[in-house]
Amino acid sequence: MLNMAVANAQLSVDVANEPAEIEAALEALFGVGVDIQNIQVHCGENGFGSFEASNFLVEQGVILATGPADNAELPNISESIGGPLNTGVGGFEPLDAIAAQAGVSLQDYCYIEFDITALGDQFEFNYIFASEEYPEYVCTGFNDLMGIFLTSENDETMCELFSLVPETDYPVMIGTINNGNSTGGANGCEGYPGLATPANSQYFIENYYGQTGSYQDFFTYDGLTTVLPAVAVVDPYETYHIKMGVADAGDAIFDSAIMVEHGSFYSDGFIVAVEVPEEDVTTNSEDVPEISSNHSATVVFDIGNHPPNGGEVKLIFEGSAINGTHFEYIDETMPLDPEKNNPFITVSPIEENVAGATLDLKITAVQLITPTNQFNINHSIDLIIKGDAVNTVDLSQSIIQLYPNPASDVLTVSLNETIDKAWHKIYNVKGQQVLSLKNDGDYSSINISHLNNGIYWYELVGENGVIERQKLLIINY
């Protein structure tokens, strides 16, 4: 199966050196439930970039390498792709500490750092570690290192490594994930806990030069890990700092890289649910709630961790059911309750506009915005609005005659009976009032030339509320 998969596979890397290029590449980091700010890149020329792939472990992401990042897209035609970046980049102290314990020196650093805030009590993302040091230099003085470290604004002593071999406390490096040393020259396994040959080979993929059935036709590194998770436990809405990078150990000859999957940053803590009495809703064969035209549905947004300083949720409405036309208008910005109750909206179909129709509606909470952060959410729920059968309306019973309808410049309203103290009001499909005029008798001409083309609602409003409501179509030719 692997041979078939890689037959049409490819990898493309775009190096990023200029600020605009770096900004475009870093968009690949943004995911759901996290806010990432203040990103800095510390790499030599061509050491950082973005990638796209097909029939590979991940489809998109960013790459950080100890040599030219676009070397990754080359076919594996050599056991020794690499070379120095001559960066002068340093200052990756947490990785230096691991190197010192492992008895190696580092160079060709390439790392990024940024602030991160999460909606939930943890966040995670996916990455791959790849290297040309495999398999000849496993457990030698050339065990290139990578690391992902978390620090806290509120705890200066905190520096947590969370790029760990799954189900261990060992950092991901060549000596902790491999399938052995091909030369038998492994003599450095005692330098650091977890180093072995082989070690945790279930997370390792051979891509050795000359090997068949691998990624060698489009991926230059001799070995790589499977897709690994980086999981950090945090306090919701607290800001942390991440340093993530890679460095050559011992020498600058053979390169290594980290590949971070596009959009994989994720923190849970937001759920959208529908709450309606059982007698008001049914579900179709796909378990989508169906609301009849004479009932309403309450959509609850379950925020597991409420922002301490308030905020708002941005909504979008999609489908054949139009906001303000087929159901009562709902504002697309939903303020969060200072008392931290879960916010909700009510979907109330407009009976006369959905009669005889079956309409679909998708409601998506797109973003949660606080005074200091902006989180992508993208949680949605699907509904069906099902109108009752169309009834024949006896217009002779109406006390209002609107004409012409469609109208353009002037709308004429004729009343079949005298009504004292009434107002003519017109609303757009968003429920916003666009005209209000006091009634001056049984016959009124209303200037509507300033209104845009579209569907509106006309209301005759008396002292005790709405007397009658009719749909109005305005077409300015």
N, C-alpha and C positions, 0 to 999 in steps of 0.2 A: 504493500500500500504506500510506503514512503517513496518508492521509486516513481509510482504514478503521480504522487502529489508534487514532487519536486521537478517533474518533467517540464511543467509550465510555470515554474516559480521564478521570481526575480526580486531583487532588492535595489532600491534607488536611494542614494543619500545626497542631500543638499547641505553643504557646509554653510555655517552662518558665522560671519565675522563682523559685519556691519550692524549697527544698532537695529535697523529696520528688519534685517534678516534674523537677528537673534529674537526680536519680539515676535515675529511670525512663527518661528520654530517653537517658542515657549508656549504658544497657545495650545500646543498638544498636551500640556500638563493639566489643563483645567478639566475638572470632572464634576461630579455631583456631590453636593453637601459639604464642600470645602471652599474656602476663599484663600487664594494665593496672591501675595503682594510682595513688592520690594525684591524682585528677582535680580540676582547678580550672577554673571558667568565669569569664571576664572579658568581659562583654557588658552593654550597656545593657538597660533593661527591654524585654522582648519580642524581644530580638535573637537569642535562642537557643531552639531547640526541636527536636522530632522531626517526621518526616513519613511519610506513607504515600501510595502512588500506584498507579494501575493504568494499563497501557499507556503507561508512561513509561520513561525510561532505566533507572531503578532503582526498586524497589518500596518500600523502607523506608530510613530513615537519620536522621541528625541534620543540622540546618541552622544555619549561623552567618551572620548578615546585618548589614549596616551600617545597616539600618532595621528596622522591625517584620518579624520572620521570617514571620508569617502573611500578609504581602502577597504572598508567592510563590504562594499558592493562588488569587489573584484572576485573572479573565480579563484578557487584555492589551488594555485599552480606552484606554490612554494611552501616550505615549512618555516620560512623566516621573514614574513612580511613585517615591516616595522622600521622604526628609526626615531631619533630624538626629535622632540618638538622645540627644544631650545627656548622654553617659555620664560624661565625665571619665576614661574608661578610657585608659590609656597603658601604657607599659612593654613594648611589643612591639619591642624594640630591633633585632632582625634585619630586620624589615620596614621599620623606619625607615631602616636603612642602604641598602636597595634604593631606597627613595623618594628619599633624598638623591642617590644616583647618577643616578636618572632625572629629578631636578630638580623633584620635586613634594613637597608637604606632605600629611600624613595626618591624618584625624580619623575619628570614629565607628568606633573599633576594636571588633572583636568577635573574641575568640580563646579557645581552650582550651589547657590544658597538662596533661601527665600523664607518669608514668614508664611505660616499656615494657620488657619482657624477652622475648626470643624463644628458641624451641627450636633454630632453625636459624641459618645464617650470613647470613640476610637475612629481612626481613619486607616485606609489601606490603599495600596496601589501595586502594580505589577511591573517586574523588571526581569532582564536577562543579563547575565555576566558572560562575556566571551573573551577568549585569549588565544594568542599564538604560542604562548608558553606550553600549552598542552601538546603532546603528552610527555615531551622529552625532559621538561624541567619541573615536573611535579615534585614537591617536597625537596627543593633545592634552595639555594640562595636567591632564586629568581621567581619566587612565588608572588606575582603581581597581586596587589591588594585593591579592593574596593570597599567602600563603607557608606552607610546612610545613617546620619546621626541627628538626634533630636535634642534641642535645648529649650529651656523655658524662660520667658521674660520674668516670671515670678520666682524662679529658683535658679540662682546663678551657679549652684553646684551640680545641676542636672546636666548630664551629657549621656544620652542613652543611645546605644547602637541597636538599630532594629532591622539591619540587613543580615538576618541570621539564617543558617541552614534550618529548614523546617524541623520542628520538634527537637531542637538542640539549642544550646547557648553559644554555638560556634559561629564566628563571622564567616560570611561567604568569601572564599578566596580559592586559589588554585589547589591548595593543599587540603581543603575541607570538602570540595566537590570535584571528584575526578574518577577515572577508571584505571588508575595505575600509571606508573612511569614506564615508558616504552624502552628506556635504555638500561633500566635497573640501577640507575645512579642516584636514587633517592636517599639522601643522607641528612636531610634537614627536618625529618618528621618529628623530632623531639623538641623543636624550638617553640612550639605553641600548641595549646590544647586543641584536639580535634584534627590535627594533621595526620594523614594516613595515606597509604597507597594500596588498594583503592579506598575512596572515602565517599560515602553517600552517593554511590554511582547511579541510584535510581533518579537523581536529579541532573544527570550528566548526559550530553549528547555528543558522540564522537563525530568529528568532521575532519578526520585526519587526511592529510595530503595523499592522494592516490586511492582513497577509499571510495567504493561504489555505494550507492544507496544512501547518500547523505546530502548535505546542502552545498557541497564543494563547487558546484557549477556556478553559484552566484554569491557565495559567502566565504570570505577569505580566512576567517579565524579557524584554527584547528580543533577547537572545542568550545562548547557553550553549555550553559545550564538550561534546564527547562524553564518555563515561565514561573518565577518565584514571587510569592507575596511578601510585601513589607507592611507589617501591621503595627500601629502605635496606639497605645492607650493614652487618652488625653481627657482634659476637662472641657466640656462644651463651651464654645464662645471664648475660650482663652486662646491667646496668640502664642504660638511656638515658632521656633526657628529650625530649619532643616539645612544641613550641609550634606551633599551627596556627590561622590566622585570616585575617581580611580587614579592609580599611579603605578608606574613601572618600579619593580623592585630589583635591586642588584645592578642592573644596567638598563640602557634605553634601546636595546636592539629589537626585542619582540614586543608587539603592542597588545593591549587589552582594552576592553570597552564595556560600558554599561548601556543598555538599551531600555528605556522606560516607555511602557505602553501608553499610547494616546488615550486620554480621557479616563484612565483607570483609577485616578484618585477618587475615592468614594468614602462618604460618611453617612450613615443612616440616621434617622431621627425625624422623619416626616412621612406621614401616611395620609392618604385621601380615602374616605369611606362614605358610603351613602347610608343614611338612616331614614327610613320611612316606615310607618305602620304597615303590618303585613297585608291589611285589607286594601292598602293604597297602591301596591306595587306587585308586579309579577316579574318573572325572569323568562327570557326566551331560551332557545335551545343552547345558546352559548353563554348562559348565565349572566346576560346583560340585563340590568333592571329596566323594566318598562313602566312608564308612568302614564296613566290615563289623563285625558285633558281636564278632568274636573278634580284632580288631586295635585299635590305638590310633593317634592322630594327635598329633603335636607341633606346637603353635602357637607360633611364634617372634615376639617383638616386637623388631623391629630399631630400636634407638634410635641414630640416627646420631651424636648428640652426647650423651654421658652427663652427667648433672648432677654437678658436682664434689663436692657434699656429700651425695650419696645422695638417696633418695626412694622413692616407691612409685607404682604404677599401679593405678587403680581400674577394675574390669571389670564389665560387665553381661552376662547370658546371657538370650537371648530365643529364642522358638520353641517348637515342640511337644516338643522334648527338654528335660527338666527336670533342672537341676543337682542331683545327689545321688540322683535316681531312675532316670534312663535312662543316666547316665554317672557315674562316681565323682566325689564332691563336690570342687569346686575353689573355693578361697577367692577372694572377690571383691576382695581387696586383695593385690597382688603386689609384694613388696619388690624393690627394685633391688639388684643385686649390687655390693658395694663394689669388686670387681675389674673392674667395668664390662663384664662379659660380658652378652650380650643375654639378657634374661629369657625364659622359656618356660613353657608349661603343657602338660600331657598330657591329652588327652580319651580316656578309656578307657570304652567302653560296658559296661553291666552286661547280660550276655547274656540272662539270664532275663527282664529287664524290657523288652527291645526285640525279643524273638522275634516274628517275623512282621510287624514294624512298619517303616515308613519315616518317620523323624522329621527335622525341620529344626532347625538350631541356628545362631544368629547370636551371635558373640562380639565385643563392642565394648570397646576400650580408651577409656574415657570421659575420664579425666583423668590427668595426670602431676603429682604433688605433690612439691615439694621443701621443705626447711625454710623457704624464703622466698617461694616462688612457687607458683601453682596454674595449670596450663595445661589448657585444653580440648583434647582430641585428636580424639575421635570417629572413630577408624579401626576398621573392623570387617572380619570375614571370615565367610563362610557355609560351613556344613558340612551334610552329610546323614549321618545314622546309619541304616544299613540292617541290620535284624535278620535272622537266618537264619529259615528256616521253623520253625513251631512243632512241637516234638517232644512226643509223649505221654510223660508222666512216670509211672513206676510208683511211686505213693506207698507201696506195700507195702515198698519197699526203704528207706524213710526210717526212721531210728531215733527221730525226733521226731514227736510229735503235739501240735499247738497247738489248743486249743479253749477257748471259742468263738473263731471268727475270721470275721467281725469280733468284737472283744472290747470290753468297756466298763470295768467296775471291776476284774475279776480275770481274769488269764490263767492257764490251766492248761497245764502242760507235762508230758507223759508220755513217758518214755524206754522204748524197747523192749529196751534192754540196760543193764546197770550200768556206769557210768563213774565212776571215782574222780577226784577233784580236777578238777571242771569248774565253769564259771561260766555263768550266764544273762546275756546282755547285749542291750540294745535300743538302736538308733541311729535318729535321725531322718533325713529325706531329705538333710540337709546333711552327713551323716556324723558328726554329733556324738553322743557317747554320752550317753544320758539315763537309763540304768538299768544297774546291775551287781549281781548277787546270786549268792552261792555256791550251787551245787547241793547239795541235802541228801538226795538219793535218786532213786528212779526216778519220783517223782511230786512235782511242786512247784506251789504256788499263788502267783502273783506279783501283788501289788497294783499296778495301773496306773491307778488312779483319778486320779492327779495329772497324767497325760499328756493333752495336747490331742488333739482329733480329727485324724486324718491317717494317712498311710502311714509305716510304720516297718519296720525290719529287726531280726528276732530272730536272735541267734547263740548257739549252744552252743559254748563255747570250752574246749578242754582244755589240757593242759600243752604240747602241741606245736602249738597254734594252733586255728583254727576247724575244728570237727568238722562242723557243718551250719548252713546259713543259710536262713531262710524269711521271706517277706514277711508283715507283720502289719498289719491294718487296725484302728484304734481309733475307735470311735464312742461317745461318751458321750451318751446320749439325754437 
